[in-house]
Amino acid sequence: MRINHNISSLTTQGAIFRINREMSKSLEKLSTGLRINRASDDAAGLGVSENLRTQVRGIGQAMKNTQDFVSLLQIAEGALNEMSDIMQRMRELVVQAKNDTYTQTERNYMGDEFLALFDELDRISRVTNFNGMRLFATRETTQPDTDPKTALDAGDIWDDPADGVFGANDNGAATHFNMMVGQNYSDNDAAAYNGALSSFDKTAENLVTIQLGQMDTNGLFFTEANGGGVARTFLVGPTGAINAFFNSGVGPSLNRWGPTVQTKLQTLLELIDGEQPSYGLATDIGSGTNATGIERVSKMRAYIGAMVNRLEHNMNNLIEAEATQQSAESLIRDVDFAVETSNFTKNTILTQTATSMLAQANVNPMSVLSLLQ
């Protein structure tokens, strides 16, 4: 019998130390709900779960971006809806004015209302914005008789992409917005970026570029003077007035639209309907290439509607992706309470038994005293 070294006690102390360490880990896991609280718990699992967490948080932000994207398009749609109503009323006025039961006096009244609605179309296109950013490209108010591509307000961010809303031959400009609708920025996204236009083409995986066409009266009533190579012009110049189309006696500068008030009104009606005007034009106008009037508004609204539907499907996909990737992260990182409570109960029992055995081990050397009696 030896008393200098109590091996049984040392062995029991080591067991208690290990059990207490495991109990501390169990308490931490049960209190945090996480199986991995530090890299030492599972280094490989931590790396995988961090990658999954990155994707989950990226998807969450992509969902917010998509919702903002939809909000922007809804604002544009609201403005276009009102423009459509205005142009329907403008068409009514032109049809009414073509009726010869009205004298020039009544036609002048109609022209005044037409002019007011014409100006309102410009105002709506200028003030429609999202977060202070103008949505539609608009002309400089001091240069209404020049090419719309070179007569934009300084605040417009515009481009003229070949795959624009109205086709490559459209004479109007377009604003564009790049929207991050995915959670990553891939090599394909980088390759899809057009530095000259600051936009992304259709091969981009996580970004979408939307284009909102020029919707002011320069775009809605665009036309071109007779003769090849003649500079593009609009219905009226800096000193003209749209209501002059309702008056047969207004100056020779409008004669290119026809010799009578009926031919001038016919030009307005055809442009509002998006058709090729019959007077004073060469080619390249109307529904063939350059959408005007109600047709232009309808095309823009159809594009917006298609984009909103696309974004809704993108949102559904993001919701599903977020749920599945969150589930994958949870399986790796979260604690299984059934397993961990079982481990905690086991360690609690072992702590009690080991403590009891330590007490017994410390008593055993005292039996040496019986030999000294």
Phi, psi and omega in degrees: 000135183239146180238347181291327180230118179264089185296321180299318180295317179298319179297317180292322177299318178299320179296317179297320180299315180294319180295318179297323177296317178294324178294321178298319177295318179297317178298319180294317180295318181290328181280330180264339184078008183246137174282328181248108177256341178207165184301329182293340178290321179188092187298314181294316179298323178297317180298315180294316183293326177294321176297318178294320179296323177300316179294319182297314181291324176296320178296320178301318178289324177298324177295319177295319178300318180296320178296321176295321178301313180297320179299317179300314181293326178293324176296316178297319179298320178298318178294318180293327177299317179291322176300320179297317177298319179297317182290330174297318177293321178298321178295319177302317181296319180294315179298319178296316183293335179287350179279123184282010172282353179256140174278174179298331179297312179293324178296325177297321177298316178296321179295325178296317178293320179300317179297318179297319179291324177301314179293326180293325176301317178296319182297315180298317181295330180281323188267348180291118185212163173230121181055038178082358181260125180295136184272325183249139174292140181224159182279161168292130184295341180268355182225061184282354186249033179233172179304129182298336180289339181243016183230038183270149174299148185300333183281355183278136169259113190226162172210179180222063185292150181295333181255038182294176185302319186257010178098165186293336185266005181295137183276350178274166176267187178206140168274158176219153178225130176268124184244126177274103183250005175238177186261358183228171170233103189266175176297324178294325176296316179297320180290333182277354184281131176258105184295328182293324181257355184054046182219172181243142177273186189286352179276354179296143184264327187239358180232146178231132175259121176258148182235127177247116188291168179289119187240017173277184184292339174295323177279321185285331182237036182288140175211184185215139181290160179297149172099137179292142177080358179287139182302143178297138180225170177248183183299323181227151178266189182303332182254004182271174178217134184296332181290349176296339179292346179266004187232119182286346185262006183271129178002159181291345182297341179259005183295337180295346178266009178119157187279347185232169176296329180295319180289326177293316178295326177297322177299314178300314183298318181291322177292321177297322180280354181077029182254166177290117179297151186272342188235143167069019184231153176269266180220186169073020180236155175094198189293345180297312182227313185258101180292134178231169171057219183298325179298320180295316179297317181295320178296319180294319179293322178296319178298314180297317179300318178296319180293321178297316178298320177298317181293327177295320176292322176299319178297317178300318179294319179295320178299316179294317180296320179298318181294315183290320180286327175295322177296319179296318178295320181298319180299327181276317193261327185281150181277146172271106187297328179296315180290316186288324176293327176295317178295320180296318178297318178299314182291329176296315179295317180296325178298315181295315181292321180293323177296318178297319180291328177295319177299319179294320180295325179287336181278329186306318182296340181292345177294345177296332181299331180293335179284339182270357181277000000 
